[in-house]
Amino acid sequence: MQKIYTKVTDQTHFFENQNPVELAAAYGTPVYVYNERILRERCRDLKNMVTYPKFVVDFSAKANSNPALLQIVRSEGLEVDAMSPGEIYIEKLAGFTSDEIFYIGNNVSDEEMQYAISEGVLVSVDSISQLERYGRLAPGSRVAIRFNPGVGAGHHEKVVTAGKKTKFGVDPVFIPQVKEILERFQLTLAGINQHIGSLFMTGDAFVKSLGSLFAIAKQFPELEFIDMGGGFGIPYKKEDGEAPLDLKELGMKIDEALFKFSEQYGRQLTFRIEPGRYISAECGVLLSEVHSIKYNYNNKYIGCDTGFNVLSRPILYDSYHGVEIYRGSDTPSEREEAVTIVGNICESGDILVKDRHLPEIQEGDILGILDAGAYGYVMSSNYNNRLRPAEILIRESGEVVVIRERETLDDLKNHLVLL
Ligand SMILES: Cc1ncc(COP(=O)(O)O)c(C=O)c1O
């Protein structure tokens, strides 16, 4: 194999003793490749980011819910959150017990709430009406409430999940009503939670939000835990030298805030965070093969087999992903040029990379789309009746295992009823 452009995976030894061109040939493309060692490292980074003793990291499985990866995350001592009954179901399949799952509901039906309750999973509600609904379904039980601390953060307006312009969380002005409903249904408020948004690269907004969250917590003296949310970012432009989030500095600030709050609160509560991306993004590279190269009115298009049905982040959020180039043949790339890399979906928005300078790409090259382990496979679809890809895992031993088979045409028949 020729390494045409492989800076990031060389540095991180992403492919261990494997060769991406051979992996693509053996398992087909597109294929999500995960590295177990990197996944474990990210879990440990977060577990050890503070010295505060009662600190729990919940992996936000919405970022990647492949059960094999969830099993690894669990073996690192993390717990999980869930955003739907389906996630609870998959998490249990991966071995998580009821008390290791935290269901953060949003506009859920009686049936969904009942499912979580019957599975013994703690539910967080995010509106007054949902709290009433919960009270009617499970009077006398434990519940949590997601508050909106009034501070948001994130890389795109679509992922800012707190502050004055989002649908999430309970506005603290409703605390008197919250107390009345808790009392009426004899509910115990076990915890409060927030999630201010996704992908912050400095912890400023996160730390700022803690002030508001703690002010809310002080109005509920019997809490067991406070969940501070996720959103910890990763550097998607690392090949250009983008620095990672300074976890050490952020950890120190969080530590200080937690110890100070505990003193004021009069005891040490459990504090939780619920990061998704930070844990799984960097352990995933999506391999794709180039099938066509063309010029359209002076623009060079590299056509590969990864459409937005396989990786949706670029079309949803204009997200940037680093791209590497691996080549099976001996032909070198003579020059660098600006290219647009597109997929095989019948939509002009099906663009993975726009106008980027890269070494010349040839048909048959394998592209490695970096940092694809979060919000990758989980957002994939059968749009255009295309098949969802396979997922493979490079184990710490260097062995490669398939952790999800590629779909087949027969899968497209599932649940269909013909006239
Ligand atoms: C409630 C909640 N918790 C956790 C997360 C995980 O966010 P991230 O992957 O940015 O850490 C999200 C993502 O949007 C979320 O909505």
The ligand as an ORCA input file, in Angstrom:
! r2SCAN-3c Opt
* xyz 0 1
  C     -29.091     15.128     26.364
  C     -27.793     14.855     25.693
  N     -26.783     14.338     26.406
  C     -25.587     14.064     25.851
  C     -25.340     14.325     24.530
  C     -23.988     13.998     23.970
  O     -23.386     15.090     23.379
  P     -21.897     14.995     22.881
  O     -21.805     13.864     21.929
  O     -21.651     16.301     22.201
  O     -21.034     14.795     24.062
  C     -26.351     14.885     23.739
  C     -26.098     15.208     22.329
  O     -26.681     16.021     21.709
  C     -27.618     15.140     24.339
  O     -28.622     15.657     23.623
*
